[in-house]
Amino acid sequence: MALTRRSTATWKGSGKEGSGTVTSTSGVLKDAPHSFLTRFVSEDGKAGTNPEELIAAAHASCFTMKLSFVLGAGGHTADELTCTANVKLDKVGDGQGIVGIHLELTGRVKGISPEDFQRFAEDAKNGCPISQALKAVPITLEAKLA
């Protein structure tokens, strides 16, 4: 079953002084502001979003859902899975690029050993569609049970 998901970005002005908005079909993003400031200066994220934050959100969401399926196939159901995806942007050549993604996972799963949880988490990391799309950069995982 092929799916197509859409978001639209609009940009006005120069790269450094301009700004834009991002809107998703679902409405979760509705004219979310983004600019040079929101991407490279505003670490707290309160000025607006940026592409790396959106990639991090997509990766954390995809990974936890995939892990729930992997756990289910192994006979386990998670009480809770929480993942923070850290997308690192740094200098690459003459510009900037994503140089790595680190997933920080905490799970509450009854009746599972830490070793099995780690194995299932690695399987989910390697198998989730967003990980597949991002495999050009190193993706690391730190998984622990709560």
C-alpha atoms as an extended CHARMM CRD file, in Angstrom:
* protein
*
       146  EXT
         1         1  MET       CA              0.0000000000        0.0000000000        0.0000000000  PROA      1               0.0000000000
         2         2  ALA       CA              1.6900000000        3.1900000000       -1.1990000000  PROA      2               0.0000000000
         3         3  LEU       CA              1.1310000000        6.3400000000        0.8260000000  PROA      3               0.0000000000
         4         4  THR       CA              1.9890000000        9.9420000000        0.0710000000  PROA      4               0.0000000000
         5         5  ARG       CA              2.2260000000       12.5040000000        2.8560000000  PROA      5               0.0000000000
         6         6  ARG       CA              2.5710000000       16.2090000000        2.1500000000  PROA      6               0.0000000000
         7         7  SER       CA              3.7820000000       19.3760000000        3.7790000000  PROA      7               0.0000000000
         8         8  THR       CA              4.2500000000       22.7570000000        2.1570000000  PROA      8               0.0000000000
         9         9  ALA       CA              6.9390000000       25.3260000000        2.9130000000  PROA      9               0.0000000000
        10        10  THR       CA              6.9220000000       28.9310000000        1.7620000000  PROA      10              0.0000000000
        11        11  TRP       CA              9.9750000000       31.2200000000        1.9480000000  PROA      11              0.0000000000
        12        12  LYS       CA             10.2530000000       34.9750000000        1.3450000000  PROA      12              0.0000000000
        13        13  GLY       CA             13.4300000000       37.0200000000        1.2100000000  PROA      13              0.0000000000
        14        14  SER       CA             17.1080000000       36.2110000000        1.4400000000  PROA      14              0.0000000000
        15        15  GLY       CA             18.5810000000       33.2410000000        3.2460000000  PROA      15              0.0000000000
        16        16  LYS       CA             19.7200000000       35.1700000000        6.2920000000  PROA      16              0.0000000000
        17        17  GLU       CA             17.0630000000       37.8750000000        6.5670000000  PROA      17              0.0000000000
        18        18  GLY       CA             14.1180000000       36.0480000000        5.0500000000  PROA      18              0.0000000000
        19        19  SER       CA             11.6050000000       33.7900000000        6.7110000000  PROA      19              0.0000000000
        20        20  GLY       CA              8.9740000000       31.2530000000        5.9050000000  PROA      20              0.0000000000
        21        21  THR       CA              6.2560000000       28.9810000000        7.1410000000  PROA      21              0.0000000000
        22        22  VAL       CA              5.5960000000       25.2430000000        7.0710000000  PROA      22              0.0000000000
        23        23  THR       CA              2.1200000000       23.7210000000        6.9120000000  PROA      23              0.0000000000
        24        24  SER       CA              1.1990000000       20.0410000000        6.9550000000  PROA      24              0.0000000000
        25        25  THR       CA             -1.8860000000       18.4640000000        5.4540000000  PROA      25              0.0000000000
        26        26  SER       CA             -2.9900000000       17.1740000000        8.8580000000  PROA      26              0.0000000000
        27        27  GLY       CA             -2.9210000000       20.6860000000       10.3040000000  PROA      27              0.0000000000
        28        28  VAL       CA             -0.4730000000       19.7100000000       13.0580000000  PROA      28              0.0000000000
        29        29  LEU       CA              1.8020000000       22.3180000000       11.4910000000  PROA      29              0.0000000000
        30        30  LYS       CA             -0.1470000000       25.3970000000       10.4530000000  PROA      30              0.0000000000
        31        31  ASP       CA              1.9950000000       28.2520000000        9.2040000000  PROA      31              0.0000000000
        32        32  ALA       CA              4.7850000000       27.2450000000       11.6280000000  PROA      32              0.0000000000
        33        33  PRO       CA              7.4470000000       29.9420000000       11.2970000000  PROA      33              0.0000000000
        34        34  HSD       CA             11.0160000000       29.1540000000       10.3190000000  PROA      34              0.0000000000
        35        35  SER       CA             14.0010000000       31.3590000000        9.5220000000  PROA      35              0.0000000000
        36        36  PHE       CA             17.7680000000       31.6000000000        9.8310000000  PROA      36              0.0000000000
        37        37  LEU       CA             17.2100000000       32.5770000000       13.4800000000  PROA      37              0.0000000000
        38        38  THR       CA             14.9910000000       29.5670000000       14.2340000000  PROA      38              0.0000000000
        39        39  ARG       CA             17.4280000000       27.2210000000       12.5270000000  PROA      39              0.0000000000
        40        40  PHE       CA             20.8480000000       28.4370000000       13.6320000000  PROA      40              0.0000000000
        41        41  VAL       CA             20.4160000000       30.8060000000       16.5980000000  PROA      41              0.0000000000
        42        42  SER       CA             17.3100000000       30.1070000000       18.7090000000  PROA      42              0.0000000000
        43        43  GLU       CA             18.3340000000       26.9730000000       20.6250000000  PROA      43              0.0000000000
        44        44  ASP       CA             15.1960000000       27.0150000000       22.7940000000  PROA      44              0.0000000000
        45        45  GLY       CA             12.9670000000       26.6190000000       19.7330000000  PROA      45              0.0000000000
        46        46  LYS       CA             10.5220000000       29.2780000000       20.8670000000  PROA      46              0.0000000000
        47        47  ALA       CA             11.0240000000       31.4450000000       17.7760000000  PROA      47              0.0000000000
        48        48  GLY       CA              9.7970000000       28.7230000000       15.4150000000  PROA      48              0.0000000000
        49        49  THR       CA             10.7550000000       25.3970000000       13.9340000000  PROA      49              0.0000000000
        50        50  ASN       CA             13.5550000000       24.1650000000       11.6950000000  PROA      50              0.0000000000
        51        51  PRO       CA             14.1010000000       21.2000000000        9.3800000000  PROA      51              0.0000000000
        52        52  GLU       CA             16.2860000000       19.3240000000       11.8830000000  PROA      52              0.0000000000
        53        53  GLU       CA             13.6140000000       19.5370000000       14.5950000000  PROA      53              0.0000000000
        54        54  LEU       CA             11.0450000000       18.2080000000       12.1370000000  PROA      54              0.0000000000
        55        55  ILE       CA             13.3490000000       15.3180000000       11.1850000000  PROA      55              0.0000000000
        56        56  ALA       CA             13.8860000000       14.5790000000       14.8920000000  PROA      56              0.0000000000
        57        57  ALA       CA             10.1230000000       14.5300000000       15.5030000000  PROA      57              0.0000000000
        58        58  ALA       CA              9.5370000000       12.2400000000       12.5370000000  PROA      58              0.0000000000
        59        59  HSD       CA             12.3340000000        9.8950000000       13.5940000000  PROA      59              0.0000000000
        60        60  ALA       CA             11.2530000000        9.6310000000       17.2560000000  PROA      60              0.0000000000
        61        61  SER       CA              7.6440000000        9.0340000000       16.2030000000  PROA      61              0.0000000000
        62        62  CYS       CA              8.4680000000        6.4170000000       13.5780000000  PROA      62              0.0000000000
        63        63  PHE       CA             10.9800000000        4.6130000000       15.8020000000  PROA      63              0.0000000000
        64        64  THR       CA              8.6620000000        4.2420000000       18.8090000000  PROA      64              0.0000000000
        65        65  MET       CA              5.8290000000        2.9710000000       16.6150000000  PROA      65              0.0000000000
        66        66  LYS       CA              8.1330000000        0.4780000000       14.8840000000  PROA      66              0.0000000000
        67        67  LEU       CA              9.4640000000       -0.6640000000       18.2640000000  PROA      67              0.0000000000
        68        68  SER       CA              5.9240000000       -1.3220000000       19.4760000000  PROA      68              0.0000000000
        69        69  PHE       CA              5.4330000000       -3.6560000000       16.4870000000  PROA      69              0.0000000000
        70        70  VAL       CA              8.8180000000       -5.3560000000       17.0310000000  PROA      70              0.0000000000
        71        71  LEU       CA              8.0010000000       -5.8800000000       20.7130000000  PROA      71              0.0000000000
        72        72  GLY       CA              4.5750000000       -7.2510000000       19.8060000000  PROA      72              0.0000000000
        73        73  ALA       CA              6.1090000000       -9.7550000000       17.4060000000  PROA      73              0.0000000000
        74        74  GLY       CA              8.2950000000      -10.8650000000       20.3250000000  PROA      74              0.0000000000
        75        75  GLY       CA              5.3160000000      -11.3220000000       22.6310000000  PROA      75              0.0000000000
        76        76  HSD       CA              5.6500000000       -8.0450000000       24.5640000000  PROA      76              0.0000000000
        77        77  THR       CA              3.5190000000       -4.9320000000       24.8830000000  PROA      77              0.0000000000
        78        78  ALA       CA              5.0870000000       -1.6990000000       26.0710000000  PROA      78              0.0000000000
        79        79  ASP       CA              3.4140000000        0.2270000000       28.8540000000  PROA      79              0.0000000000
        80        80  GLU       CA              5.3020000000        3.2670000000       27.5790000000  PROA      80              0.0000000000
        81        81  LEU       CA              8.0840000000        4.0940000000       25.1360000000  PROA      81              0.0000000000
        82        82  THR       CA              9.6660000000        7.5470000000       25.1880000000  PROA      82              0.0000000000
        83        83  CYS       CA             12.2720000000        8.4980000000       22.6140000000  PROA      83              0.0000000000
        84        84  THR       CA             14.1420000000       11.7460000000       22.1380000000  PROA      84              0.0000000000
        85        85  ALA       CA             15.8240000000       12.0240000000       18.7470000000  PROA      85              0.0000000000
        86        86  ASN       CA             18.8090000000       14.3620000000       18.6830000000  PROA      86              0.0000000000
        87        87  VAL       CA             19.6630000000       15.5150000000       15.1590000000  PROA      87              0.0000000000
        88        88  LYS       CA             23.1180000000       17.0990000000       15.0110000000  PROA      88              0.0000000000
        89        89  LEU       CA             23.8230000000       19.7460000000       12.3860000000  PROA      89              0.0000000000
        90        90  ASP       CA             27.4690000000       20.7540000000       11.9200000000  PROA      90              0.0000000000
        91        91  LYS       CA             29.9270000000       22.0260000000        9.3670000000  PROA      91              0.0000000000
        92        92  VAL       CA             30.3070000000       19.7530000000        6.3500000000  PROA      92              0.0000000000
        93        93  GLY       CA             32.6600000000       20.9850000000        3.6620000000  PROA      93              0.0000000000
        94        94  ASP       CA             31.7970000000       24.5940000000        2.9190000000  PROA      94              0.0000000000
        95        95  GLY       CA             28.2950000000       24.3290000000        4.3670000000  PROA      95              0.0000000000
        96        96  GLN       CA             26.2030000000       22.6610000000        7.0270000000  PROA      96              0.0000000000
        97        97  GLY       CA             24.8770000000       19.1300000000        7.1400000000  PROA      97              0.0000000000
        98        98  ILE       CA             23.3520000000       16.5230000000        9.3970000000  PROA      98              0.0000000000
        99        99  VAL       CA             26.2960000000       14.6250000000       10.8470000000  PROA      99              0.0000000000
       100       100  GLY       CA             24.4740000000       12.2310000000       13.1580000000  PROA      100             0.0000000000
       101       101  ILE       CA             21.3010000000       11.2620000000       14.9630000000  PROA      101             0.0000000000
       102       102  HSD       CA             21.2150000000        9.9130000000       18.4990000000  PROA      102             0.0000000000
       103       103  LEU       CA             18.0720000000        8.1990000000       19.7900000000  PROA      103             0.0000000000
       104       104  GLU       CA             17.5400000000        8.2150000000       23.5710000000  PROA      104             0.0000000000
       105       105  LEU       CA             14.9420000000        5.6120000000       24.4740000000  PROA      105             0.0000000000
       106       106  THR       CA             13.3390000000        4.7980000000       27.7970000000  PROA      106             0.0000000000
       107       107  GLY       CA             10.8120000000        2.0020000000       27.9370000000  PROA      107             0.0000000000
       108       108  ARG       CA              8.4920000000        0.4220000000       30.4440000000  PROA      108             0.0000000000
       109       109  VAL       CA              7.8730000000       -3.1390000000       29.3070000000  PROA      109             0.0000000000
       110       110  LYS       CA              6.8620000000       -5.8530000000       31.7520000000  PROA      110             0.0000000000
       111       111  GLY       CA              8.6310000000       -9.2080000000       31.6140000000  PROA      111             0.0000000000
       112       112  ILE       CA             11.5010000000       -8.2750000000       29.3020000000  PROA      112             0.0000000000
       113       113  SER       CA             15.2200000000       -8.4280000000       30.0150000000  PROA      113             0.0000000000
       114       114  PRO       CA             17.4400000000       -5.4040000000       29.3600000000  PROA      114             0.0000000000
       115       115  GLU       CA             19.3000000000       -7.4590000000       26.7270000000  PROA      115             0.0000000000
       116       116  ASP       CA             16.1280000000       -8.3670000000       24.8410000000  PROA      116             0.0000000000
       117       117  PHE       CA             14.8910000000       -4.7740000000       25.0720000000  PROA      117             0.0000000000
       118       118  GLN       CA             18.1850000000       -3.5510000000       23.5830000000  PROA      118             0.0000000000
       119       119  ARG       CA             17.9690000000       -6.1370000000       20.7820000000  PROA      119             0.0000000000
       120       120  PHE       CA             14.3740000000       -5.2100000000       19.9380000000  PROA      120             0.0000000000
       121       121  ALA       CA             15.2560000000       -1.5030000000       20.0180000000  PROA      121             0.0000000000
       122       122  GLU       CA             18.1790000000       -2.0570000000       17.6200000000  PROA      122             0.0000000000
       123       123  ASP       CA             15.8800000000       -4.0030000000       15.2900000000  PROA      123             0.0000000000
       124       124  ALA       CA             13.3700000000       -1.1440000000       15.3490000000  PROA      124             0.0000000000
       125       125  LYS       CA             16.1050000000        1.4580000000       14.7930000000  PROA      125             0.0000000000
       126       126  ASN       CA             17.3290000000       -0.3980000000       11.7210000000  PROA      126             0.0000000000
       127       127  GLY       CA             13.8600000000       -1.1860000000       10.4050000000  PROA      127             0.0000000000
       128       128  CYS       CA             11.8510000000        1.9880000000       10.8230000000  PROA      128             0.0000000000
       129       129  PRO       CA             11.1710000000        3.7870000000        7.5180000000  PROA      129             0.0000000000
       130       130  ILE       CA             12.6390000000        7.0890000000        8.7340000000  PROA      130             0.0000000000
       131       131  SER       CA             15.8760000000        5.3480000000        9.7850000000  PROA      131             0.0000000000
       132       132  GLN       CA             15.9600000000        3.8010000000        6.3270000000  PROA      132             0.0000000000
       133       133  ALA       CA             15.5860000000        7.2220000000        4.7090000000  PROA      133             0.0000000000
       134       134  LEU       CA             18.3020000000        8.7100000000        6.9250000000  PROA      134             0.0000000000
       135       135  LYS       CA             20.8770000000        5.9050000000        6.7200000000  PROA      135             0.0000000000
       136       136  ALA       CA             23.3650000000        8.2420000000        5.0120000000  PROA      136             0.0000000000
       137       137  VAL       CA             24.2200000000        9.5520000000        8.5100000000  PROA      137             0.0000000000
       138       138  PRO       CA             25.2860000000        7.6130000000       11.6150000000  PROA      138             0.0000000000
       139       139  ILE       CA             22.3310000000        6.7260000000       13.8680000000  PROA      139             0.0000000000
       140       140  THR       CA             23.1550000000        5.7230000000       17.4230000000  PROA      140             0.0000000000
       141       141  LEU       CA             20.8450000000        4.3810000000       20.1000000000  PROA      141             0.0000000000
       142       142  GLU       CA             20.8440000000        4.4450000000       23.8810000000  PROA      142             0.0000000000
       143       143  ALA       CA             18.0610000000        2.2080000000       25.2110000000  PROA      143             0.0000000000
       144       144  LYS       CA             17.1480000000        1.6150000000       28.8430000000  PROA      144             0.0000000000
       145       145  LEU       CA             14.2650000000        0.2090000000       30.8000000000  PROA      145             0.0000000000
       146       146  ALA       CA             12.5800000000        2.4050000000       33.3940000000  PROA      146             0.0000000000
